Amino acid sequence: MITSQERQESEQPRRCFVVGPIGDPHAAHGSPEREAFEHHLGIFEQVIVPACEKYGISAVRADGIAHAGDINEQICRYVVESDLVVADVSGGNPNVMYELGLRHITGKPTIHIGEAGQLPFDIASIRTIRYQRTRSHLAGARKEIESALEAGIRDGFELLTPARVLRGLQTGDGPASASEADDGGKGEDEDSPGLLDDFAVIEDGLDEMTADMEAMTKTIETIGALTEQSGTDMLDLTQANAPMSARLAAVARYAETISAPAGELNIIAAAFAERMATLDSGVRAALGLIEMTPPDERGEGTEEFLEQLMSLDEAAQDGLAQIGSFGASAGAMVRVSRHLRKPVKEISAAVKQLTSAITRMGEWATKARALAHSATA
């Protein structure tokens, strides 16, 4: 018979993978990249390693992986397979958030740490050990990690499910669901529809982004039609050798007609960019999980999910091209008349927000195309 002590020892973490910003050790002294390397190396060596060693846990981070091979694949495997992950979420580094999202999917023990004032908003519901760049605060952070390890080894680590993380909900201690009771507490149903069950929130978010794109397309078309009409009116006035006051009045009317759709475009673009920021780590985690799953074992919704990412990217690229052509001439338009300053400012802000968001979306689509191709190869 296995004693409680033997069970506790068998479940104790033996390997900890540390996820966090690393910086560039080869960068010039005094550069931000080199300072980041020195800072996070110090956190690793002075805080995380000694805390883990106290409980016989070996800690390693990505630049300490000794095995030859593809570093991205190795990192994914360490993130998924390690007994424990300590994640430094300072600054919301995109690579860190992707790896953290992938870890959350496994439901395995994860401890979050981060520099005070540098924590990303989208994991605010998860307890995070905060530190500051002083010796006393670093010592305090090490003790907090030790306490978290002691409690986890003694009582079991708090497990985070993808649904809880992606929805930003607080974890709870409610009773097990009926489905868990039916399968003997294994927590998995033989008729599970596939990998993407826990990503309903992502699908909803992508549907909302698709609706945003459709709304932006209609608004851009409206602005384009108004601009074309204005060009025709101005050409008529020029050919008729109309006085400058008449031309200025025409410009003022044009500015007034595009003010409402320009403002609407900026509002939609802001909503689109906000959804992108919220979904980014979850989508990347979903893609990482799909990548690690053999094509013949992927869920039924996988193909549809990948196609949705690719289609959304194509629509977004088309929309950006349309609005971008208008934004490129914005400077010249502002010089025509002060009446155009406000609508042009709105459109320029929309272009800026869309450009940043669609860059991330392009990364999603690139990975989705590669995964879709691997499934048919």
C-alpha positions, 0 to 999 in steps of 0.5 A: 500500500502506498503511504501518503508520504510516498505519494507526496514524494512521487508527485513532487516536481523534479524539473522546473522550466523557467519561462520569461524574457531573456534579452541578448547576452551578446548585445553591447554593454549598456544597451537595453537588450544587454541590461534585460539579459543581466536583469533576468539572469539575476532573477533566475540565479538569485531568486528562482534557482535557490528557491527550487534547489531548496526542494530538490528541483532542478531549474532550467531556462531556454538558453540552458537547454543543452541538447542539440535540435530545433530550439522552438520545438525544445522549448514547447516540449519543456513548457508542456512536459516539465513538472513545474513552470515558473513564468516571469510575465514582466512586460507581457512579452509576446513569446512569454505569453504564448508559452504561458498560454501553452502551459495553461492548456496542460493544467500542470503546476505553474507559478507566476512572477513579475516585476511590480508595475510591469504586469500584463492586464490579461492575467490579472485574475491569476495570483502573481508573485511580485518583485522589485529590483532591490536586494530585499525585495528579491529575497522576499520574492524567493521566499514567496516562491519557496512558500508556494512550492512548499504549499504545492508539494504538501497540498497539491498545486492549484491547477488552471484550466484553459477556459478559466485562463482565457475567460479571466475568471477566478478559480473556484472550489465548486463540486465536480461536474456531472461529466467528471463523475460519470467517467470515474473522475478521470475528467475526460470523456471518450466522446470528447469532440476534440482539441478546441473544446476549451477555445470557445471563447477564442472562436467567439472572439474571432467571430466578433473580429470578423464582424468588425472587419465587415463593419470596417469594410462598409465604412471604408466603402462609404468614405471612398464613395464620398471621396470620389464624389468630392473629387468629381465636384472639385473637378467641375468647380475647377473646370468652371473656374469657380472662385476659391471660396466655392472650392473651400465650401466644397471641401468643408462639405466633404469634410463634414460628410466624412467626419461621422464615418471616419469617427466610426472607423476609428472606434471599430479599429480600436475595438478590433485592436483590443480584441486582438490583444486579448486573444493573442496569447490564447490563439498562439497557445491553441496553434502550439497545441495543434502543432504538437498533436499528430494530424490524425489525432486533431479534433474535428474543429481544427481545420475550421479553426485554421481556415477561420484564421486564414480567412480573417487575415485575408479580409484584414489585409484587404481592408488595411490596403484600402484604408492605407491608400487613403491614409497615405494621402492624409498629409496632403489633404490636411494641407488643403484645408483645416476642415479636414484635420479632424476626420483625417486624424480619425482615419490616421489613428485607425490605420495605426491601430489596424497596422499593429493588430494585423501584423499579429494576425499575419503571424497567426495566419502564417502558422495556420497555413503551415499547420493546414499544409502539414495535415494534407502533406 
